[in-house]
Amino acid sequence: MLFDELAISKEFIKNIKSLTYTKLTQIQEQMIPLALEAKNIIAQAKTGSGKTAAFCIPIIEKLEVKKFRIQILVLAPTRELANQIAQEMRQLSRHIHNVKVLTLCGGVAFKPQVISLQHEAHIIIATPGRILKHIREDNINLKHLNTLVLDEADRMLDMGFYEDINDIIQSLPSKRQTLLLSATYDDNIKKLANNFMQSPILIKSEVLHERTIINQTFYKISNQNKSSLIPALISTNKAKSILIFCNMKITCEQLADELDDLGLDVLSLNSNLEQKDRDEIMVLFSNKSYPILIATDLASRGLHIDNIDLVINYDLAHDINIHTHRIGRTARAGNTGMAISLYQDEDEEKLEDIKSCFADISFEEVSNLSDNLSYTIDSDYRTLYINGGKKQKLRAGDILGALIIGVGLVKEDIGKIDSFPFCSYVAIKTAVLNKAYDGLSNTKIKGKYFRIHKK
C-alpha cells in the first residue's frame, strides 16, 4: 500500500514523501486506517517496524491546530524514546503551521516545563513519572484530550509503571481514543488493556520476530577473558557500528575503560548521565562519529539508529523479552544483522529460554576466533559542537549553508545535523574536520559567531 492511498490531506502526503517514506510497512497499513476512524487499537509490533509513524500519522491528520490546547498524550518508557517520538512527530507535522509538541521527561529541570505548560501545547510526549508529577501539582490541563497513546507499553510495565499509568488514566477524559503499542501481548498487557480500553481491536505484525535476518551466535566464555574477546568479535564480523549491552552501569564503565586501553573509540550510556550528556552520546553514535556504544538496557528500546552491524550481549539479558529487544537494534527495517551473546555456566537457564524462542542460533568455540590486527574501525566522520540551537533560531539549513558557502565544503563532506534547544551537532568527514572547524570558527551563521568544539 502506498501513502497516496491513505485518507489524509494532499499536503500531508507531500510532506511524508519528502521524508523519504515510500511504501507503508505492515503495521502502518494495518493501523493507520483504523486509527483514522478513531478506533481503539492494541498493536503488537517490534521496534523498527515503523510503529511510530503508524500512530503519529493519524494523530497529526486529526489534529485541530487552531484549538490551542492539549489534544494528544503519548506515554513512553524512557527519555530517549520520548525525544525520538517528538522528533518524528515534528517532522511529520511540518506541513502544518504552529504545531506545538512538548516533551515532559525526568532528568531535566522541572520549572521550565511548568512555564511551558502555562502556554499550552497541542501534543504532549512524556514519561509516566514526570507527567504524573505535573498532574498532581495541577500544572497541566488535560480536559480537552481526545487521544492517548501508550508506546512500548510492555516496557513501561517491566519498569514498574503500572500504578503510575493507572493514576494518569484516571485524570483523563473517559471519552477518548486509546492506542496501545507493545512488542509482546502477554497477561500483563491484557490486564492493562482490559482496565481502561473499550472494545479495542487487536492487530499483529506478522514480521514480529523475524528470525531469518538476525544471525545469532553464542560463545561460552570465562569471566576473565570477556573484554579481550571484543576486538576479535568486531574484526571477525568486519563491523563498523557496534552496540554492546551490559546488565549493570558499573560493568559498562569498566568495559569502556578496558576497550579504551585497547585503543578503541567507545561511548558509554547509562542512567547516571545528565540528559544533555545522554543526548550528546546518542548523537555521536548515530552520526557514526564513534563506532562503539556500550549501554545498559536503558538503550534497548526505542533507539532509532540505522545500520548497526553488530550487537554484542556482553551479559545475557535477564529475560527473553529484553534479549529480543536488544538484538532488534540490528537488522532494522528488513536489513540483515549480527548478534553475538557471551554466556557462562550460570546462564544456562536464560540460555534455555532463548533456545525455546529462536531456532536459528549457532554455538561457536572461542578458540575459533582470530583477531585480525590489520582491521580498523576508525570512523569516517567526526562531530563539531556548535553552542547555538533552536532557541537561537539556528536551523540545520543555516549550518549546512555556512559550511558549503562560507567554509567551502561540498555536501558529501557533511553528515547528519542534530539540533537541540541550546546547541547543535554536525557530522563532518574526518578528512576535512580541521578545515570545517577552522572555517566555522571564523564564519558567521545567521549574522553571528558561535563557539565551535570538536567532539
C-alpha positions, 0 to 999 in steps of 0.5 A: 500500500502506498501513502497516496492511498491513505485518507489524509490531506494532499499536503500531508502526503507531500510532506511524508514523501519528502521524508523519504517514506515510500511504501507503508510497512505492515503495521502502518497499513494495518493501523493507520486506517483504523486509527483514522476512524478513531478506533481503539487499537492494541498493536503488537509490533517490534521496534523498527517496524515503523510503529511510530509513524503508524500512530503519529500519522493519524494523530497529526491528520486529526489534529485541530491546530487552531484549538490551542490546547492539549489534544494528544498524550503519548506515554513512553518508557524512557527519555530517549524514546520520548525525544525520538517520538517528538522528533518524528512527530515534528517532522511529520507535522511540518506541513502544518503551521504552529504545531506545538509538541512538548516533551515532559521527561525526568532528568531535566529541570522541572520549572521550565516545563511548568512555564511551558505548560502555562502556554499550552501545547497541542501534543504532549510526549512524556514519561509516566513519572514526570507527567504524573508529577505535573498532574498532581501539582495541577500544572497541566490541563488535560480536559480537552484530550481526545487521544492517548497513546501508550508506546512500548507499553510492555516496557513501561510495565517491566519498569514498574509503571503500572500504578503510575499509568493507572493514576494518569488514566484516571485524570483523563477524559473517559471519552477518548481514543486509546492506542496501545503499542507493545512488542509482546501481548502477554497477561500483563498487557491484557490486564492493562488493556482490559482496565481502561480500553473499550472494545479495542481491536487487536492487530499483529505484525506478522514480521514480529520476530523475524528470525531469518535476518538476525544471525545469532551466535553464542560463545561460552566464555570465562569471566576473565577473558570477556573484554579481550574477546571484543576486538576479535568479535568486531574484526571477525564480523568486519563491523563498523557500528557496534552496540554492546549491552551490559546488565549493570552501569558499573560493568559498562564503565569498566568495559569502556575503560578496558576497550579504551586501553585497547585503543578503541573509540567507545561511548558509554550510556547509562542512567547516571548521565545528565540528559544533555550528556545522554543526548550528546552520546546518542548523537555521536553514535548515530552520526557514526562519529564513534563506532562503539556504544556500550549501554545498559538496557536503558538503550534497548528500546526505542533507539532509532539508529540505522545500520548497526552491524553488530550487537554484542550481549556482553551479559545475557539479558535477564529475560527473553523479552529484553534479549529480543529487544536488544538484538532488534537494534540490528537488522532494522527495517528488513536489513540483515544483522549480527548478534553475538551473546557471551554466556557462562555456566550460570546462564544456562537457564536464560540460555534455555529460554532463548533456545525455546524462542529462536531456532536459528542460533549457532554455538561457536568455540572461542578458540575459533576466533582470530583477531585480525590486527590489520582491521580498523574501525576508525570512523569516517566522520567526526562531530563539531559542537556548535553552542547555538540551537533552536532557541537561537533560531539556528536551523540545520539549513543555516549550518549546512549553508555556512559550511558549503558557502562560507567554509567551502565544503561540498555536501558529501563532506557533511553528515547528519545535523542534530539540533537541540534547544541550546546547541547543535551537532554536525557530522563532518568527514574526518578528512576535512574536520580541521578545515570545517572547524577552522572555517566555522570558527571564523564564519558567521551563521545567521549574522553571528559567531558561535563557539565551535568544539570538536567532539 
